[in-house]
Amino acid sequence: MPFEQSIATNFDWYFPKYAYRHSPKEVKKWFKDTKLKISHFNEIDSGINVTGIK
């Protein structure tokens, strides 16, 4: 990873104003509310990865 990209990533990760966390329940509700079927859902310490199908 280039140095400049590393700085941007770390800034986004650690600077509280830009670090948002959502619960798995909240994310799943977004998909349900928009009528998207979850085809992949993975929660790890660094966040949530989800893919949906319309």
LODOPA-749423 format. One record per residue: z, x, y of N, C-alpha, C in turn; residue number from 0; residue in one letter. Coordinates in nm, 3 decimals. Example, Ala and Ser with C-alpha at 12.3 -4.5 7.8 and 13.67 -1.06 7.14 Angstrom:
REM residues 2
     npz     npx     npy    capz    capx    capy     cpz     cpx     cpy   n res
   0.780   1.319  -0.569   0.780   1.230  -0.450   0.780   1.320  -0.330   0   A
   0.708   1.285  -0.225   0.714   1.367  -0.106   0.787   1.290   0.003   1   S
REM end
This chain:
REM residues 54
     npz     npx     npy    capz    capx    capy     cpz     cpx     cpy   n res
   0.000   0.085  -0.117   0.000   0.000   0.000   0.000   0.090   0.124   0   M
  -0.091   0.066   0.216  -0.092   0.145   0.340   0.040   0.131   0.417   1   P
   0.075   0.232   0.491   0.201   0.236   0.566   0.216   0.116   0.659   2   F
   0.111   0.081   0.733   0.117  -0.031   0.828   0.144  -0.163   0.757   3   E
   0.084  -0.183   0.641   0.106  -0.305   0.565   0.249  -0.309   0.511   4   Q
   0.300  -0.194   0.472   0.437  -0.186   0.423   0.536  -0.225   0.532   5   S
   0.512  -0.181   0.654   0.599  -0.217   0.766   0.596  -0.368   0.789   6   I
   0.477  -0.427   0.788   0.465  -0.571   0.810   0.535  -0.650   0.700   7   A
   0.519  -0.605   0.577   0.583  -0.673   0.465   0.734  -0.667   0.477   8   T
   0.787  -0.550   0.506   0.932  -0.535   0.518   0.987  -0.613   0.637   9   N
   0.914  -0.616   0.747   0.956  -0.694   0.863   0.966  -0.841   0.826  10   F
   0.861  -0.894   0.762   0.861  -1.035   0.721   0.972  -1.064   0.621  11   D
   1.001  -0.970   0.534   1.099  -0.992   0.428   1.242  -0.992   0.481  12   W
   1.274  -0.897   0.569   1.413  -0.878   0.608   1.452  -0.938   0.743  13   Y
   1.358  -0.968   0.829   1.391  -1.020   0.960   1.421  -1.169   0.948  14   F
   1.546  -1.212   0.961   1.585  -1.351   0.934   1.502  -1.458   1.003  15   P
   1.456  -1.432   1.124   1.377  -1.532   1.194   1.251  -1.569   1.115  16   K
   1.199  -1.477   1.037   1.075  -1.499   0.962   1.097  -1.505   0.811  17   Y
   1.218  -1.505   0.764   1.248  -1.509   0.621   1.295  -1.648   0.582  18   A
   1.207  -1.725   0.519   1.239  -1.861   0.480   1.256  -1.869   0.329  19   Y
   1.349  -1.950   0.285   1.373  -1.974   0.143   1.370  -2.123   0.118  20   R
   1.307  -2.162   0.009   1.302  -2.303  -0.030   1.347  -2.314  -0.174  21   H
   1.409  -2.424  -0.208   1.457  -2.444  -0.344   1.341  -2.488  -0.433  22   S
   1.353  -2.463  -0.564   1.249  -2.511  -0.656   1.231  -2.663  -0.646  23   P
   1.343  -2.735  -0.631   1.337  -2.880  -0.619   1.254  -2.922  -0.496  24   K
   1.275  -2.853  -0.385   1.202  -2.883  -0.261   1.052  -2.857  -0.278  25   E
   1.018  -2.745  -0.338   0.877  -2.710  -0.358   0.809  -2.811  -0.452  26   V
   0.877  -2.847  -0.560   0.821  -2.945  -0.653   0.801  -3.080  -0.586  27   K
   0.890  -3.116  -0.495   0.876  -3.242  -0.421   0.751  -3.240  -0.332  28   K
   0.722  -3.127  -0.271   0.601  -3.116  -0.189   0.478  -3.148  -0.272  29   W
   0.474  -3.095  -0.393   0.359  -3.120  -0.481   0.354  -3.266  -0.522  30   F
   0.467  -3.322  -0.558   0.471  -3.463  -0.597   0.428  -3.553  -0.481  31   K
   0.478  -3.524  -0.361   0.446  -3.606  -0.244   0.297  -3.602  -0.208  32   D
   0.230  -3.492  -0.240   0.088  -3.479  -0.208   0.000  -3.507  -0.329  33   T
   0.063  -3.557  -0.437  -0.009  -3.595  -0.560  -0.085  -3.478  -0.622  34   K
  -0.024  -3.361  -0.618  -0.079  -3.244  -0.685  -0.001  -3.219  -0.813  35   L
  -0.073  -3.192  -0.922  -0.008  -3.163  -1.050   0.020  -3.013  -1.056  36   K
   0.142  -2.977  -1.087   0.178  -2.836  -1.098   0.123  -2.781  -1.229  37   I
   0.038  -2.678  -1.218  -0.018  -2.616  -1.337   0.052  -2.484  -1.370  38   S
   0.122  -2.428  -1.273   0.197  -2.304  -1.294   0.316  -2.304  -1.199  39   H
   0.433  -2.272  -1.251   0.553  -2.263  -1.167   0.637  -2.148  -1.219  40   F
   0.666  -2.052  -1.133   0.747  -1.936  -1.171   0.842  -1.903  -1.058  41   N
   0.970  -1.901  -1.089   1.072  -1.865  -0.991   1.135  -1.732  -1.031  42   E
   1.134  -1.637  -0.939   1.199  -1.508  -0.960   1.286  -1.479  -0.839  43   I
   1.363  -1.371  -0.843   1.455  -1.340  -0.733   1.386  -1.330  -0.599  44   D
   1.262  -1.283  -0.597   1.193  -1.264  -0.468   1.124  -1.390  -0.418  45   S
   1.121  -1.497  -0.497   1.059  -1.619  -0.447   1.001  -1.707  -0.556  46   G
   0.918  -1.800  -0.515   0.858  -1.898  -0.604   0.706  -1.884  -0.597  47   I
   0.643  -1.888  -0.715   0.499  -1.886  -0.724   0.458  -2.016  -0.792  48   N
   0.373  -2.093  -0.726   0.333  -2.223  -0.783   0.185  -2.246  -0.755  49   V
   0.118  -2.305  -0.855  -0.022  -2.341  -0.844  -0.035  -2.486  -0.883  50   T
  -0.120  -2.559  -0.810  -0.137  -2.701  -0.839  -0.282  -2.741  -0.852  51   G
  -0.304  -2.856  -0.914  -0.437  -2.912  -0.934  -0.439  -3.052  -0.873  52   I
  -0.545  -3.080  -0.801  -0.560  -3.211  -0.740  -0.626  -3.306  -0.837  53   K
REM end
